[in-house]
Amino acid sequence: MGAMRIPLLWLWRLLLGGFAVAYLASETLQAWLPPLLPFLAAVAVEAQFFVAGLRQGRRPASASADRGPQPRDLAEFGWANRTLTVRDDEAELVLRPGEMADAEIVEWLNLHQVELEALGPGRHELAPIEDAESPVELYVAPPTVAPPSTRGDDLAARPRGIAHRRPSGRGDL
């Protein structure tokens, strides 16, 4: 693996920012250099950030850019949550093929073509597919379960916003 190289622009930013901090921390530098110098260094860094943002804002968004998980992430973190969208004339199918290869997905689509056409037009999210023999089922999101309350039932029944003190045994209420 090659050594990580810091871009020259980031090195410039780091040096100017470090100079401004060193100037503020050192009485000697403050005595020898005018106060305008670190201010101009900080302004140069901010101006560069601003110009870089303007330049990136003008770039057209790439139509071929994949906004989904990148291949490296899928390899590292697994494919359990991978979704694949297949569009037909009027239907859009959202598949959850897990770790199935592309050829297996095509086989599943061909095997269940009649069932998929019976779903009709519109968007259909399908249940996870284990293998080519998996049936066509609509996806049902798992129910969201509220975490169990860590407070006692007596505390949960009290109106909120009212403070209750317990006697400490020293005679105060």
N, C-alpha and C positions, 0 to 999 in steps of 0.2 A: 504494500500500500504506500502511495507517495506521500511526501510531507505536505501538510496543509499550508497553503500559501495565503497570507493576508493581502488582500487587494491594496494597492497603493493609496487609493482614496480613503479607505478605513484607517490606514496608518496615519495619513494626514489629519483626519478627524481626531484620532487618539492623541497625536502630538499637540494639536492646538488646544484641545480640551484639557490635556495634562498641564500645558503651560499656564492656562488660566487658573487652574486649581493650585499649582505650585506658586504662582504669583501671590494669590490670596493667603497662602500659608507661610510665606517667607517675608520677613520684614526687610531683609537685605535686598531682595528683588524689588520690593516696593520703594526702597530708598534710591535705587539705581535707575529704575525704569519708570517712565511716566504712566499714570493710571490708564491712559487711553489705549496703550498697547494690548493688554489682555482683553480689554473690551472689544477692540477691533478683531482680535483672534476669535473670540466667541461669536461675533457677528459674522465672520467669514464661515465658521462651521454652520451656523444657522442658515445662512444664505445658500450654502451648498446643499443642505437638506431640502430647502425650498425649491431650488432649481431642479434637483434630482426628482422631486415629486411632480413637478410640472412636466418634465420630460416623460416620465412613466405614464402620466395621465393622457398624453397625446398618442401613445401607442395603441393601435387597434387591437381589440381582444382577438386572440387567435381562435378561429372556428374549430380547428382540429385539437385544441387543448382539451384533455380529458380531466374533468373536474372530479372524477371518482377516485377511489384509492389507487395509488400507483403500484406497479408490479412489485417493487421492493417491499412496500408495506404489506401487501397481500401475502408475500412469501414469509415475512417476519411475524406477522400477527395472525395469520390464518385467514380462511375464506368463509367462516361461519356466517358472517353477516353480508356476504357479497350478494348484490342484486344485479340483475341483468334485464334491460328493457328490450322487448321485441315488439316491433310495430308491424301491423298488417294493414290492410286497406282502411278499416274503420276501427280496429281494435288495437289496444296497447296492453301488452302483457308484461307484468313485472314478475320475473322469475327469481327464485332464491335457490340457485343450483349448488350452493356449498362449494365443495372442492371438485365438482365434476369438470372434466375436460370439455373443450368446445365440441369435440366429436360426439361425446355422450349427450350433451345438451341438444344437438341437432337430432340425434337418434330419438331422444325423448319427445321433441317437438313433432317429428314425423310419426311416431307411434301414437301420439294423442291428438293428431290433427283434427279429427272429427269432434272430439270433446271440446277442444279449444275454440273451434268455429261455433259450437253451440252456445258459447258464452255470449256471443253477440258483440255489437259495437261498444266502445267505451274503454275505460281503463279498468283492468282486472289485476289485482295483486294476488298471486298464487302462493300457496303454502310451500314450505321448503321441499326441495326435491332431493331424495337420497340417491336414487339411481334411475336407470331408464324405465324400470317397472313401476316407479312411484305413480300413484293416481293423481288426477287433476283435482285439486281442492283449492278453494279460496282461502286466502290468508286471514287468520283471526288473530288480532293483536293480543298478547297476553294481558290479563287484567292488571291494573296498577294496584298494588297493595300498599296501604298506608303503613308506615312503620309502627310497631306496637308502642303504646304510650309508656314512657318510663315513669310517669307520675302515678300516684295512687288514685283510686277512684274518688276518694274524698276530695282530692285537690282538683280533679278534672271537673267535678260537679260545681265547684265554686265559681261565682261570676268573676270574669277577668277584670283586672284593674283594682281589686280590693286587696289590700295587704293584710295578711293574717299573721300575728305573732304568736308563738308558742311560749308559755310561761317557762322561764329558765330555772325555776325552783328557788330563786333568791327573793321572792316576794314581789317582783315587778310583773306587770301584765303587759 
